[in-house]
Amino acid sequence: MGFRCGIVGLPNVGKSTLFNALTETAAAQAANYPFCTIEPNVGNVGVPDKRLDKLAAIAGSQKIIETQLAFVDIAGLVRGASKGEGLGNQFLGNIREVDAIVHVLRCFEDGDVTHVEGKIDPIADAETVETELMLSDLESLEKRVPSLAKKAAQGDKEAKIGASVLGQALDLLRDGKPARLTVPKDEEEARVFKGAQLITSKPVLYVCNVDESDAAHGNALSARVFDKAKAEGAEAVVVSAAIEAEIATMPPADRGDFLGELGLEETGLARVITAGYKLLHLLTFFTVGPKEARAWTVHDGASAPQAAGEIHGDFEKGFIRAETIAYDDFVALGGEARAREAGKLRAEGKGYVVQDGDVMHFLHS
């Protein structure tokens, strides 16, 4: 399981530049005018994980396969998008299909790059976009909830669940709050709420796009965004899209020195992925052998059969047990054989909850 992040923001904040850098392509046209991105571009990138390289070296794996992360570059929203302004309706529909929203905010001054609102204020920009997203959800629920309430009154059990949880979301939106603050009372309500695909129910990662000189520590503008994220229970990272675009053109061997000169320990991509994993409660497990070492992604709390299902659906259906070695034990003991001899290879059943870094082998019927 990878996860799908939609990159949103006002026009000219660096969305497409960041997308190009993250995917190391020029698939999205980066230009200094609104709506240069009309169709959403999708880029799949490998998730960098030093543990995978270590495991492959120990096992002598011929191939390394990283888990994948999808970024969707969605065109800039403007005030009135919920009513179809700009290219609003099309873009709002694209946002509904992603797992998380990566909200790029302009935290740099540059007279050569126009701002659609005429001023540099990332908090105001964030509020403009979120207002449009909330208005879109509000319009959707004001049509759906009365119909569900009518069916619920007639004894429809599914409609009663929907009227309850979506009614709560509607009340929040009417109060100017995002739907993600809704608290489903049980699994049934959680299922219906998720199925509603409300835009403001999705977790948010704020990406503060700063000048190269502020890439290491941010600036006063990005500090305000971090305060906003903390208050909302969201995540925030500082990235210089200009630096990321330059890194993307470099040979991998040269990137470390370049980052070091700028006072950076890792790329913006790595920071975005780390924050995204934390935001979506994801973790990584590995399969390792002489042919390949491979990383896989599951949600925190996933069972062993669910992890097996990420490899192949039949593995989950016919799951017997999982042979599991903790990453630290695999590395310390030099591989599977010695881990088995030392009693560090465990046979886990259907109830086992996968831990981050587990090296796993599945037995199935």
Sequence and secondary structure as in RCSB ss.txt:
>XXXX:A:sequence
MGFRCGIVGLPNVGKSTLFNALTETAAAQAANYPFCTIEPNVGNVGVPDKRLDKLAAIAGSQKIIETQLAFVDIA
GLVRGASKGEGLGNQFLGNIREVDAIVHVLRCFEDGDVTHVEGKIDPIADAETVETELMLSDLESLEKRVPSLAK
KAAQGDKEAKIGASVLGQALDLLRDGKPARLTVPKDEEEARVFKGAQLITSKPVLYVCNVDESDAAHGNALSARV
FDKAKAEGAEAVVVSAAIEAEIATMPPADRGDFLGELGLEETGLARVITAGYKLLHLLTFFTVGPKEARAWTVHD
GASAPQAAGEIHGDFEKGFIRAETIAYDDFVALGGEARAREAGKLRAEGKGYVVQDGDVMHFLHS
>XXXX:A:secstr
   EEEEE STTSSHHHHHHHHHTS  S   SSTT   S EEEEEE   HHHHHHHHHHT SEEE  EEEEEE  
   TTGGGT TTHHHHHHHHTT SEEEEEEE    TTS  TTSS  HHHHHHHHHHHHHHHHHHHHHHHHHHHHH
HHHTT HHHHHHHHHHHHHHHHHHTT  GGG   SSHHHHHHHHHTT GGGS EEEEEE  GGGTTT  HHHHHH
HHHHHHHT EEEEE HHHHHHHHTS HHHHHHHHHHTT SS HHHHHHHHHHHHHTEEEEEEE SSEEEEEEEET
T BHHHHHHHH HHHHHTEEEEEEE HHHHHHHTSHHHHHHTT  EEE TT B  TT EEEEEE 
